Every structure is written in structure tokens, then in C-alpha cells.
Amino acid sequence: MDRDAAGTSDAGSRAGGDASAAIRRRNTRRPKYSKFTQQELPACKPILTPKLVVSLFFGVGIVFVSLGLVALLAAHNVVEIVERYDDACVPPTNIDNKIGYIQDVTVPKDCIRILTVTKDMKQPIFVYYQLDSFYQNHRRNKTCNFRYVLSRNDAQLRDPKNANHTTSCDPEKMANGKPIIPCGLIAWSLFNDTYSFSRGNETLTVDKKGISWKSDREHKFGQNVYPSNFQNGALIGGKMLNASIPLSEQEDLIVWMRTAALPTFRKLYGKIHVDLKVKDKIIVKLINNYNTYSFGGKKTLILSTATWLGGKNYFLGYAYLVVGGLCIFLGFAFSLLYTIKPRKLGDQTTCPGTTKI
């Protein structure tokens, strides 16, 4: 009986100990054991021998140089017609007072420019306007400390229920006691020069559909939000908006509201779906409304084709060439150094008592 009682007592104590251990394990929040959490998975740690390093430099260099040449070739195939017109469209009588000319509403702003096609241009032909010295990313009013890039309210642009949400829209948030839709300096300064094109007796229609990002049209600008009280204050900014068209369909505004990061930028105005032949004369009738004279800016009209890589931009190709050339140079330098002063490698075997990685 004593032996049985002792056995029963030992079993009970072990059961109690197991239960206590289980409780302790639950309370310690210790993760379940696995090779991943304990960093015991097989790993590969290659030894960087001189031959491997030189091969990597040459391989990366050849790949980058090849990509650079392809990018440069694609950019070279883009045909562009660039025409700066801000000074050319100022009448000779106002050349010494450009600001007065652009601010005088009684002076006509019509202007005609003639562009010559230098190479065949396949449709679609993209029409851009380019502004210089316009800081959309950080234009600041020194007196009131307004930040241009933040002068907007995205909630108001998305939902008509948020029409009164004009916070962060200073100083263009209210006019005549009513909220402005869309409010803010960005919308207020909307680009308002217009262009029309013709070739001989043929009018070249500018398609303004699909020039903005699809995600902006569908998610940032509401289909039931309409302009209201816009450009109705004491100071008129840029373009007027049609109050009967929802913001999601006013693509000039959507393109403008995606602010540029640099002071020189291009924005898409429209597309021409007609092929242009070399030596064609394109007559551009434009209205020179936008005031860039007060801050010394420039205005440029651009007609451009595009390739699979986009428009004319040599930066990407040159960047690849520079990096690839640097890698090839380092490959030659390391090869020469290893040939002149070779260094004997140490023992590459695994040390006793350690786990091979």
C-alpha cells in the first residue's frame, strides 16, 4: 500500500508539474519553434573571389551599357517641335510693359505661330505646354505664408457632401460668402492659354479625352461634383470652368492639379490623331492669356511623338551609360590590380566545430 500510494503521489505531482509547465509556456508568449524563427534555414554565402568580383562588374556594365544604348535610340526616334511664344506673342507696342499687357483685358491676346515639321510624325501626336520658373511644388506667399502645393482640399474634390470643406485652401476658399469649388491656389491658377491647329485648309482637331490619369478621374475627382463660385472673387486667376460639367470630366483641371516636382515642367494639353509629313506647315492660333511675365517665367508649345519608352528624354539613357561605363572601368581596374599584385586567398574550408553556411 505504501508503494502504491507513493506511485500515485509521484504521478499526481508529475501531472501537476506538466500542467504548470504548459501554463508557463502559454504565458511566456514564446513563438512556436521553427527553423525560420530560429534562423536555421540553409543559407548560401558565396566567397567574393577576385574572379567573381571582376565578372560581376563586367556583367553589370555590359547590361547597363546595352540598356543605355536602347534608351538613347528610343529617345532619338522621338520627333519634337518646340516653339516658345511668351515673348513672340507680345505686341511691339507693349514689349517694355509685358505685365501691363497681360493684365489689360481690353488688349486682344490672339497670336499666330507657324510651325514647320522637320520629320514625319506618326499619330498620335501629343500637344504639351511647358512652363519655366513656376514652382508648383513650393510656391510661397512671403506675406501670408501660404503654401501653393497644399492649397487644395481633396475631400471637396471627391464628394459633393464635402462642398463646405475648404480647410487648407487659403487664400482661395470663399468668395462672396460662399465656398469655392474647387478651392485653393492650385485650381485658381489653372493654365488658360488655348491652341487650335490647322494645316492648309485642314483643321487639326485636338482630342482632350484621356489626357489625365485614369486613377485621378475615377477616385480623386467626383462625378457629381460641379464647379461653383469659381473665379468669382476680387482677383481672377487662370481658366474658367464650365459649371455644367463635373470635375471628373474636366481633364485640363485634373492634369493641372497633379503638381510638378520641378520648376520646369510639361503638361499634356491634348492629342492630334493625324499623321504629319516632313515640311508641313502647321498654323497655330493661340490665345496668350496666362501671366508668366510677373515672375519671369516662360511658355513653350510642344508637339511630340512617343515611343515605347515615352517622350524625348536622354537622361535615362545617359544614366545607364554612366553606371555601366563605371562598372566596366572598375572591372578593368580590379583585373589590372589583381594581375600586378595578386593576393593569395585564405583557407576557404569550414572551420571545425562550426555549421557550414
Buried (B, 14 or more C-beta within 10 A) or exposed (E): EEEEEEEEEEEEEEEEEEEEEEEEEEEEEEEEEEEEEEEEEEEEEEEEEBEEBBEBBBEBBBBBBEBBBBBBEBBEBBBBBEBBBBEEBBEEEBEEEBEEBBEEEEEEBEBEBEBEBEBEBEEBBBBBBBBBEBBBBEBEEEEEEBBBBBBBBBEBBBEBEBBBBBEBBBBBBBBEEEBBBBBBBBBBBBBBBBBEBEBEEEEBEBEBEEBBBEEBBEEBBBEEBBBBBBBEBEEEBBBEBEEEEBBBBBBBBBBBBEBBEEBEBBBBBBBBEBEBEEEBEBBBEBBBBBBBBEEEBBBBBBBBBBBEBEBBBBEBBBBBBEBBBBBBEBBEEBBEEBEEEEEEEEEEEEEEEEEEE
